[in-house]
Amino acid sequence: MTAKPSQPMGVFARYLTLWVFLSIVAGIGLGAWFPNIFHTLGGMEVYHINLPVALLIWAMIMPMLLKIDYSALHEVWEHRKGVGVTLGINWLVKPFSMALLGWIFLQYLFAPYLEADKIPEYIAGLILLAAAPCTAMVFVWSKLVDGNPQFTLSQVALNDVIMVIAFAPIVGLLLGVASITIPWNTLFLSVTLYIVIPVLLAYVGRKVLLAKGKLDDVLHVMDPISMTALLMTVVLLFAFQGQQILAQPLIILLLSIPIIIQVYFNSMLAYWLNRKLKVAHCVAGPSALIGASNFFELAVAAAIALFGFESGAALATVVGVLVEVPVMLSVVAIVNRSKNWYERGLI
């Protein structure tokens, strides 16, 4: 009986590559075959936050939020090294490394294959994508690497506070413009939708379930639902862009390359720095994943506000959406499979 709660996770992790690949193929196919249905679903947005995807994200993150012992949040101070690594990667490395990669790949290596007047917009989209750390999906990544939930919640909340202050100056510096139009509605709605409301619900729900002795039973039921929601999210994200992927596959591929490289570079740099600082694996895992993930709703909204809906910047941020889930899941697999190596390094 004690092995049951972990079984769904084990099956999911064991066939991770297969499930994600099938979900991507299914999403592209469904988006191409039934475009009207997915145009309708894709249009269900409030300030560039897609409501069907938001509901799926809620299904994914609630199990982890229910596991958080909110009375122990003060213990996060013990993980201050991990917090420092994540903040350094998010705000001092990731935006600048993405700008460099965009310049190398799009301005030079891939320039012959791209429209010259679109290249600056593509690079701007990549910078917008990297300038804000993810708010919601990192709860899922942390759960998949058995991360410390108190650390994850505190780190995400801290990043959200910094984002309000630092997003515009960093983007303005890298894009070389004097002022940035921040889509505040998207930012605040996302924080409310993915942090404030679910945390409050989880806090109350956890107290009620603990009082009734039902918390473990509920988590056992929710775990497979959470994993199903993750795969459905992959299907939806690729279905929304199914026609575009098939119409211009080369541009999608070329834009995805610097994004993929920066995800692996930043996640592995954070992971390695945590290991050097002797940070526990339950903190290093989510630290690496938070350090590499992107707040794609904010990036898409900012790109549209600055450059327009049909711009290269908007397309680049959409490619980031497509890359985010499958690539981050591969980072999850690396973190999990290297756990023994990592913990031997702490001795």
C-alpha positions in Angstrom: 0.0 0.0 0.0 2.8 2.4 0.7 4.1 2.1 -2.9 0.8 3.2 -4.5 1.1 7.0 -4.2 4.4 7.0 -6.2 3.3 4.5 -8.9 1.7 7.0 -11.3 4.7 9.2 -11.1 7.0 6.2 -11.7 5.1 5.2 -14.8 5.0 8.8 -16.1 8.7 9.3 -15.5 9.7 5.9 -17.1 8.0 6.7 -20.4 8.4 10.5 -20.2 10.0 10.9 -23.7 7.3 8.8 -25.3 4.4 10.6 -23.7 5.7 14.0 -24.5 6.5 13.0 -28.1 3.0 11.6 -28.6 1.4 14.7 -27.1 3.4 17.0 -29.4 2.5 14.9 -32.5 -1.2 14.8 -31.4 -1.2 18.5 -30.7 0.2 19.4 -34.1 -2.1 17.0 -35.9 -5.3 18.1 -34.1 -4.4 21.8 -34.6 -4.0 21.2 -38.3 -7.1 19.0 -38.7 -9.5 21.0 -36.5 -8.2 24.6 -36.6 -11.5 26.2 -35.9 -11.9 24.3 -32.6 -8.4 25.2 -31.4 -8.7 28.8 -32.6 -11.8 29.1 -30.4 -10.0 27.5 -27.4 -6.9 29.7 -28.1 -9.1 32.8 -28.1 -10.3 32.1 -24.6 -7.9 34.6 -23.1 -7.9 37.3 -20.5 -4.9 39.6 -20.9 -3.0 37.0 -22.9 -3.6 34.3 -20.3 -5.3 31.3 -21.9 -8.1 30.1 -19.6 -8.2 26.4 -20.7 -4.4 26.2 -20.1 -4.8 28.1 -16.8 -7.3 25.4 -15.6 -4.9 22.7 -16.6 -2.0 24.4 -14.8 -4.2 24.6 -11.7 -4.8 20.8 -11.9 -1.0 20.4 -12.1 0.1 22.7 -9.3 -2.5 22.0 -6.6 -1.0 18.7 -5.4 2.3 20.4 -4.7 0.7 23.4 -3.0 -1.3 21.0 -0.8 2.0 19.4 0.3 3.4 22.7 1.5 3.7 23.0 5.3 3.0 26.8 5.5 4.0 27.0 9.1 7.6 25.9 8.0 8.1 28.7 5.4 10.5 30.4 7.8 12.9 27.5 7.3 13.6 28.7 3.7 16.4 30.8 5.2 18.3 27.6 5.7 18.3 27.3 1.9 19.6 30.8 1.2 22.4 29.5 -0.9 19.9 28.0 -3.3 17.9 31.2 -3.3 21.1 33.2 -4.2 22.0 30.8 -7.0 18.5 31.0 -8.5 18.3 34.8 -8.3 21.7 35.2 -9.9 20.8 32.9 -12.8 17.4 34.5 -13.3 18.4 38.1 -13.2 22.2 38.3 -13.9 22.7 35.5 -16.4 19.6 34.3 -18.3 18.5 37.6 -20.0 22.1 38.4 -21.1 23.0 34.8 -22.2 19.8 34.8 -24.3 20.7 38.1 -25.9 24.2 36.7 -26.7 22.8 33.5 -28.1 20.2 35.4 -30.2 22.9 37.6 -31.6 25.2 34.7 -32.5 22.6 32.4 -34.0 20.1 34.8 -35.6 22.3 37.8 -36.5 25.1 35.6 -38.0 24.7 31.8 -38.2 21.1 31.7 -39.3 20.9 35.1 -41.0 20.9 33.7 -44.6 17.7 31.7 -43.8 15.8 34.6 -42.2 14.2 37.8 -43.4 16.7 40.5 -42.6 14.1 43.0 -41.3 12.7 40.4 -39.0 16.0 39.4 -37.3 16.0 42.3 -34.7 12.4 41.4 -33.8 13.2 37.8 -33.4 16.1 38.7 -31.1 13.9 41.0 -29.1 11.3 38.2 -28.7 14.0 35.9 -27.3 15.1 38.6 -24.8 11.6 39.2 -23.6 11.2 35.5 -23.2 14.3 35.2 -21.0 13.8 38.4 -19.0 11.1 37.0 -16.7 11.2 33.8 -14.7 8.2 31.4 -14.8 5.4 31.8 -12.3 3.3 28.7 -12.5 4.8 25.8 -14.3 7.8 25.7 -12.0 5.6 24.2 -9.3 5.1 21.2 -11.7 8.9 20.9 -12.4 9.6 21.1 -8.7 7.1 18.4 -8.0 8.6 16.1 -10.6 12.1 16.4 -9.1 10.8 16.0 -5.5 11.8 19.5 -4.7 11.4 21.3 -1.4 7.9 22.9 -1.8 8.6 25.7 0.8 11.7 26.7 -1.2 9.8 26.6 -4.5 6.9 28.8 -3.3 9.2 31.3 -1.6 11.5 31.5 -4.6 8.6 32.1 -7.0 7.1 34.7 -4.8 10.5 36.5 -4.5 11.0 36.4 -8.2 7.5 37.9 -8.8 8.4 40.8 -6.5 11.7 41.4 -8.3 10.1 41.1 -11.7 7.9 44.1 -11.0 11.0 46.2 -10.5 13.6 44.6 -12.7 11.8 43.4 -15.9 11.5 46.8 -17.6 15.1 48.0 -16.9 16.7 44.8 -18.1 14.6 44.5 -21.2 15.1 48.2 -21.9 18.9 47.9 -21.6 19.1 44.8 -23.8 16.7 46.1 -26.5 18.3 49.6 -26.4 15.1 51.5 -25.9 14.3 54.2 -23.3 11.0 52.9 -22.1 9.3 49.5 -22.0 5.5 49.0 -22.1 4.9 46.5 -19.4 1.7 44.5 -19.7 0.8 45.0 -16.0 -2.6 43.4 -16.4 -1.0 40.2 -17.6 1.6 40.3 -14.8 -0.8 40.9 -12.0 -3.4 38.6 -13.2 -0.9 35.8 -13.6 0.4 36.3 -10.1 -3.1 36.4 -8.7 -4.2 33.4 -10.8 -1.2 31.2 -10.3 0.1 32.2 -6.8 -2.4 34.1 -4.6 -5.6 32.2 -5.3 -4.2 28.6 -5.4 -2.0 29.2 -2.4 -4.9 30.5 -0.3 -7.1 27.6 -1.5 -4.3 25.1 -0.8 -3.7 26.6 2.7 -7.3 26.2 3.7 -7.7 22.9 1.9 -4.6 21.4 3.6 -5.9 22.4 7.1 -9.3 20.9 6.4 -7.9 17.7 4.9 -5.3 17.2 7.7 -8.0 17.7 10.3 -10.1 14.9 8.6 -7.0 12.7 8.0 -7.7 12.8 4.2 -4.7 14.6 2.8 -2.8 11.6 1.6 -5.9 10.1 0.1 -6.6 13.3 -1.8 -3.0 13.6 -3.0 -3.1 10.0 -4.2 -6.1 10.8 -6.4 -4.8 14.1 -7.6 -1.3 12.9 -8.7 -2.5 11.1 -11.8 -4.9 13.9 -12.6 -1.9 16.3 -12.4 0.2 14.3 -14.8 -2.7 13.9 -17.3 -3.2 17.7 -17.2 0.5 18.2 -18.0 0.2 16.1 -21.1 -3.0 17.8 -22.1 -1.2 21.1 -21.8 1.4 19.9 -24.2 -1.3 18.9 -26.6 -3.1 22.2 -26.4 0.0 24.4 -26.7 1.1 22.6 -29.9 -2.5 22.4 -31.2 -2.8 26.2 -30.9 0.2 26.6 -33.2 -0.3 23.5 -35.3 -0.9 25.3 -38.6 1.9 27.8 -38.0 4.4 24.9 -37.3 3.5 23.2 -40.5 3.5 26.4 -42.5 7.0 27.7 -41.5 8.8 24.8 -39.8 12.3 26.1 -40.7 11.8 29.4 -38.9 10.3 27.6 -35.9 13.3 25.2 -35.8 15.8 28.0 -36.1 14.2 30.1 -33.3 14.0 27.1 -31.0 17.7 26.4 -31.1 19.0 29.3 -29.1 16.0 28.9 -26.7 16.9 25.2 -26.1 20.6 26.0 -25.6 19.9 28.7 -23.0 17.5 26.4 -21.1 20.2 23.7 -20.8 23.0 26.2 -20.1 21.2 28.1 -17.3 19.6 25.0 -15.7 22.9 23.1 -15.7 24.9 26.2 -14.5 22.4 26.6 -11.6 22.6 22.9 -10.8 26.4 22.8 -10.8 26.7 26.0 -8.7 24.3 24.5 -6.1 26.4 21.3 -6.0 29.6 23.4 -5.5 27.8 25.2 -2.6 26.7 21.9 -1.1 23.0 22.7 -1.4 20.6 19.8 -0.8 19.3 18.1 -4.0 15.7 18.9 -3.0 16.6 22.6 -3.3 19.1 22.3 -6.2 16.6 20.6 -8.5 13.9 23.3 -8.3 16.6 26.0 -8.3 17.9 24.7 -11.6 14.5 24.5 -13.1 13.3 27.9 -11.8 16.6 29.4 -13.1 15.9 28.1 -16.7 12.1 28.5 -17.1 10.4 31.4 -18.7 7.2 33.4 -18.0 5.9 33.0 -21.5 2.5 34.7 -21.0 4.2 37.9 -20.0 6.7 37.6 -22.8 4.0 37.1 -25.4 2.0 40.0 -24.1 5.0 42.3 -24.0 6.1 41.3 -27.5 2.6 42.1 -28.9 2.5 45.4 -27.0 5.9 46.5 -28.2 6.0 45.1 -31.8 2.5 44.0 -32.8 0.6 40.7 -33.1 2.2 39.7 -36.5 5.8 40.7 -35.5 8.8 38.5 -35.4 9.1 39.2 -31.7 5.6 37.7 -31.1 6.5 34.6 -33.1 9.7 34.1 -31.2 7.9 34.2 -27.8 5.3 31.7 -29.2 8.2 29.4 -30.1 9.3 29.7 -26.5 5.9 28.5 -25.4 6.3 25.4 -27.6 9.8 24.7 -26.4 9.1 25.3 -22.7 7.3 22.1 -21.7 9.2 19.3 -23.6 12.6 20.8 -22.9 12.0 21.5 -19.3 10.7 17.9 -18.9 14.0 16.7 -20.3 15.8 18.9 -17.7 13.6 17.2 -15.0 14.8 13.8 -16.3 18.5 14.9 -16.1 18.1 16.2 -12.5 16.3 13.0 -11.4 18.8 10.7 -13.1 21.8 12.5 -11.7 20.6 12.6 -8.1 23.0 9.9 -6.9 25.9 11.7 -8.6 24.8 15.0 -7.1 24.5 13.7 -3.5 27.8 11.9 -3.6 29.3 15.3 -4.4 27.8 16.7 -1.1 29.9 14.3 1.0 
